């Protein structure tokens, strides 16, 4: 075969290949996958799955505190948000419906990501990929506070955020509770769902200050970092200020003395008032007891369930988590 003929054959073959690439039919979308468990998601999304599995969203149904407070879910109103159907099924901002199956998975991948068939199916994500088994679709709704509101506004948390300066500044739920991994948007968001169980997050929410004014001690607690009231969400949670005289050298400190409680009561607790610390607000309290004339320490403790084992003699160091403490000299 001559060189000229060989070149002609090669050019013809290349032309056919290019035409095939240009006019080949588009790849058919992957068949829709029926999701029956969040374990199906973890197969592809290993890191997010591991973070979610260790989160309190995943434990929403089995959390012993929730079990006790709901009377083992005899209070059926609690089921809606502790084993919910997909948020997109009822709509953003609308109260979710309870599901009957796989309740042990709590608030799972399907709850936040699954899209109903009448909306095209697939899952809400950060990119469009019809070839993937879950057919993700890029939806900005996934990052809106209204996605969290169906459950977390039952106790007015989203409403509190809307009334704050954080909402005006565009700082929302994801910035604090689902930040980018190592602050890098390319690595995606952390699915650990940091919340009230994360002591560091609670500590950054407020600032405790105390100073002496003669024989008295002036105490201040300022809500500097919570995007909502402090504490918020579950009405079972409380934050308490305590104080006690500082012990002399070589002796132990005396018992803690209760100063103030921050908490929003349940509807049936009609004898209590709402004492939540609003976003950006400062609570001021004064210690005027004779024992306050000497050195004292003031501390803020946080408790997920505010029922003392001994209401007359609370032991916050045993029953609560220390958030912040300050010392004031004589």
Protein Blocks (a to p, Z undefined) as FASTA:
>chain_A
ZZklmmmmmmmmmmmmmmmmmmpccdddddddddfbfklmmmmmmmlmmmmmmpmklmmm
momklmmmnonolammlmmmmoccdfklnoghiacdddfbhklnmpafklmmpccfknog
ajddfbdcfkbmnlpaddfklmpmklmmmmmmmnommmmmmmpmklmnopafklmmmcce
hhiaknopafklpafklmklmmmmpccddddehjbccdddddfkbcbdcdehjlkbccdd
dddddddehiacdddddfbdcddddfklmmbccfbdcehiacddddfbfklmmccddddd
ddfblcdfblmlccfklmmccfbdcdddZZ
